[in-house]
Amino acid sequence: MSPAAGRAPVAGEMTAGDAQAQRDVVYMRNALAIGRRNLGLTAPNPSVGAVLVSYASGEPVVVARGITQPGGRPHAERVAIDAAGPAARGATLYVTLEPCSHHGKTPPCAEAVIHAGVARVVYALADPDPRVSGRGAALLRQAGLAVTGGIEEAEAARSHIGHVTRVTKGRPAVLLKLARTADGYAAAASNERLLITGALANARVHLMRTHADAILVGLNTVVADDPRLTTRLPGLEHRSPVRVVVDSTLALPLEAGIVQSAGAPPTWVITTIDAPVAAERRLVAAGVEVMRVGADERGRVRLDEGLRLLAVRGVTRVFCEGGPALAEGLAQADLVDELAIATGPRRLAAPGLAAVGPALARHLETRLRLVSEEPAGEDVFQHYERA
Ligand SMILES: NC(=O)c1ccc[n+]([C@@H]2O[C@H](COP(=O)([O-])OP(=O)(O)OC[C@H]3O[C@@H](n4cnc5c(N)ncnc54)[C@H](OP(=O)(O)O)[C@@H]3O)[C@@H](O)[C@H]2O)c1
């Protein structure tokens, strides 16, 4: 409760400023929650959430919400302002990313916000895009709006990791997912298919797929498992990202499911400049897109170059589903930004392929930190992010 007007708050009593700060956090969390809904749909733009709140009556009233639309436009602020109409006048805009200030394919959101008569803007994360950084907020302040930045900044950095990584590092953010048996194996040495996790954990992985712009796998995983790599959750089937295979010599079999179904969703292969042209022709004829990058000292795909190429194609969030050799390659090149490990309840108790190899173990120890550990049925999900 706020102290009565006209007297100083007594010790322990909440000031009007404290109450407003709490509301700012509540509505920013709301903006973050709705912004996350379109993850995987808005590339190359971030999926931003916006909430317009009117304090005209003294109590907060949500007048509109907006999310960046599929394909990246219109931006969330524009959606919320258009939905609010005249109710935007005098309102407070909560937005997960600093409003843009540059003329791109659409006029800058900062101008739209000013034009709509918004009185105050609260944003979570300053945009690392050099065309915007700090300028969006400056434009708003110059026009006389009150501006507060940095509210729930860490959570916004998580939501917008794809955009931030693409803008600051020139590559997409990589979330590596691995499943392992209770004794640490990703696969049996015998080549027989190993079912490590249960239905709940698998559904969670399908949901994680929808939040990515691309799914990445190594060639051996395609050869061993012939995975479809699509989202098969009821109602979310249309949210299957592009499938990308890392394959140094274009050995991807034409019979593989992801080749046979290329186009729905698209299948891309990242290979080396030395890979045979005849193999490329066959894959292209089957509807696969082939991209060439340099080879490392072992003749394998340079993963840093491959990821940069994906960023050029607008990919901001990569969900890597293994296997362990690709995971090692990514860890060696310091390209794993987040790691999700699902550990099943059963032991393999036989020779197998370790889920976490030496490079990933080192990466885990030196670069990542555990942020959550949650059960999913009989399995346990551990989530790591950069320390
Ligand atoms: N439990 C899990 O989470 C999980 C997930 C996926 C797969 N799996 C299992 O793991 C096994 C396959 O895994 P895997 O470790 O053998 O292979 P993988 O990681 O699926 O694929 C590795 C292959 O990718 C190609 N590649 C190209 N450039 C690379 C680079 N820079 N770094 C690393 N690899 C590169 C290499 O073949 P070329 O050089 O010939 O192109 C390499 O042999 C299967 O049994 C599968 O069932 C388990």
The ligand as an SDF file (V2000), in Angstrom:
LIG
                    3D

 48 52  0  0  0  0  0  0  0  0999 V2000
   21.6560  -39.0550  -27.1030 N   0  0  0  0  0  0  0  0  0  0  0  0
   21.6620  -38.0180  -27.8860 C   0  0  0  0  0  0  0  0  0  0  0  0
   21.3810  -36.8950  -27.4710 O   0  0  0  0  0  0  0  0  0  0  0  0
   21.9930  -38.2220  -29.3290 C   0  0  0  0  0  0  0  0  0  0  0  0
   21.7570  -37.1640  -30.2250 C   0  0  0  0  0  0  0  0  0  0  0  0
   22.0940  -37.3760  -31.5470 C   0  0  0  0  0  0  0  0  0  0  0  0
   22.6510  -38.5620  -31.9350 C   0  0  0  0  0  0  0  0  0  0  0  0
   22.8430  -39.5530  -31.0390 N   0  0  0  0  0  0  0  0  0  0  0  0
   23.4900  -40.8080  -31.4250 C   0  0  0  0  0  0  0  0  0  0  0  0
   24.8520  -40.5050  -31.6550 O   0  0  0  0  0  0  0  0  0  0  0  0
   25.3390  -41.2530  -32.7490 C   0  0  0  0  0  0  0  0  0  0  0  0
   25.8910  -40.3130  -33.7890 C   0  0  0  0  0  0  0  0  0  0  0  0
   26.7460  -39.3870  -33.1640 O   0  0  0  0  0  0  0  0  0  0  0  0
   28.2400  -39.1670  -33.6220 P   0  0  0  0  0  0  0  0  0  0  0  0
   28.9160  -38.4830  -32.5240 O   0  0  0  0  0  0  0  0  0  0  0  0
   28.8030  -40.4410  -34.1120 O   0  0  0  0  0  0  0  0  0  0  0  0
   28.0670  -38.2640  -34.9120 O   0  0  0  0  0  0  0  0  0  0  0  0
   27.3460  -36.8660  -35.1820 P   0  0  0  0  0  0  0  0  0  0  0  0
   27.7980  -35.8840  -34.1670 O   0  0  0  0  0  0  0  0  0  0  0  0
   25.9200  -37.0670  -35.4130 O   0  0  0  0  0  0  0  0  0  0  0  0
   27.9880  -36.5290  -36.5630 O   0  0  0  0  0  0  0  0  0  0  0  0
   29.3800  -36.3380  -36.6360 C   0  0  0  0  0  0  0  0  0  0  0  0
   29.7860  -36.1840  -38.0710 C   0  0  0  0  0  0  0  0  0  0  0  0
   29.4990  -34.8660  -38.5270 O   0  0  0  0  0  0  0  0  0  0  0  0
   30.4310  -34.5270  -39.5140 C   0  0  0  0  0  0  0  0  0  0  0  0
   31.1140  -33.2750  -39.2550 N   0  0  0  0  0  0  0  0  0  0  0  0
   31.4560  -32.3880  -40.2090 C   0  0  0  0  0  0  0  0  0  0  0  0
   32.1230  -31.3790  -39.7020 N   0  0  0  0  0  0  0  0  0  0  0  0
   32.2410  -31.6010  -38.3780 C   0  0  0  0  0  0  0  0  0  0  0  0
   32.8890  -30.8970  -37.3480 C   0  0  0  0  0  0  0  0  0  0  0  0
   33.5280  -29.7450  -37.5520 N   0  0  0  0  0  0  0  0  0  0  0  0
   32.8440  -31.4030  -36.0980 N   0  0  0  0  0  0  0  0  0  0  0  0
   32.1950  -32.5590  -35.8540 C   0  0  0  0  0  0  0  0  0  0  0  0
   31.5690  -33.2870  -36.8070 N   0  0  0  0  0  0  0  0  0  0  0  0
   31.5980  -32.8000  -38.0620 C   0  0  0  0  0  0  0  0  0  0  0  0
   31.5230  -35.5680  -39.4700 C   0  0  0  0  0  0  0  0  0  0  0  0
   31.3730  -36.4490  -40.5670 O   0  0  0  0  0  0  0  0  0  0  0  0
   32.0130  -36.0650  -41.9760 P   0  0  0  0  0  0  0  0  0  0  0  0
   33.3310  -35.4000  -41.6920 O   0  0  0  0  0  0  0  0  0  0  0  0
   32.1160  -37.3220  -42.6940 O   0  0  0  0  0  0  0  0  0  0  0  0
   31.0610  -35.1310  -42.5810 O   0  0  0  0  0  0  0  0  0  0  0  0
   31.2680  -36.3280  -38.1960 C   0  0  0  0  0  0  0  0  0  0  0  0
   31.6810  -37.6510  -38.2620 O   0  0  0  0  0  0  0  0  0  0  0  0
   24.1830  -42.0700  -33.2500 C   0  0  0  0  0  0  0  0  0  0  0  0
   24.2780  -43.3620  -32.7130 O   0  0  0  0  0  0  0  0  0  0  0  0
   22.9780  -41.3750  -32.7050 C   0  0  0  0  0  0  0  0  0  0  0  0
   21.9230  -42.2890  -32.4520 O   0  0  0  0  0  0  0  0  0  0  0  0
   22.5360  -39.4080  -29.7490 C   0  0  0  0  0  0  0  0  0  0  0  0
  1  2  1  0
  2  3  2  0
  2  4  1  0
  4  5  1  0
  4 48  2  0
  5  6  2  0
  6  7  1  0
  7  8  2  0
  8  9  1  0
  8 48  1  0
  9 10  1  0
  9 46  1  0
 10 11  1  0
 11 12  1  0
 11 44  1  0
 12 13  1  0
 13 14  1  0
 14 15  2  0
 14 16  1  0
 14 17  1  0
 17 18  1  0
 18 19  2  0
 18 20  1  0
 18 21  1  0
 21 22  1  0
 22 23  1  0
 23 24  1  0
 23 42  1  0
 24 25  1  0
 25 26  1  0
 25 36  1  0
 26 27  1  0
 26 35  1  0
 27 28  2  0
 28 29  1  0
 29 30  1  0
 29 35  2  0
 30 31  1  0
 30 32  2  0
 32 33  1  0
 33 34  2  0
 34 35  1  0
 36 37  1  0
 36 42  1  0
 37 38  1  0
 38 39  2  0
 38 40  1  0
 38 41  1  0
 42 43  1  0
 44 45  1  0
 44 46  1  0
 46 47  1  0
M  CHG  2   8   1  16  -1
M  END
$$$$
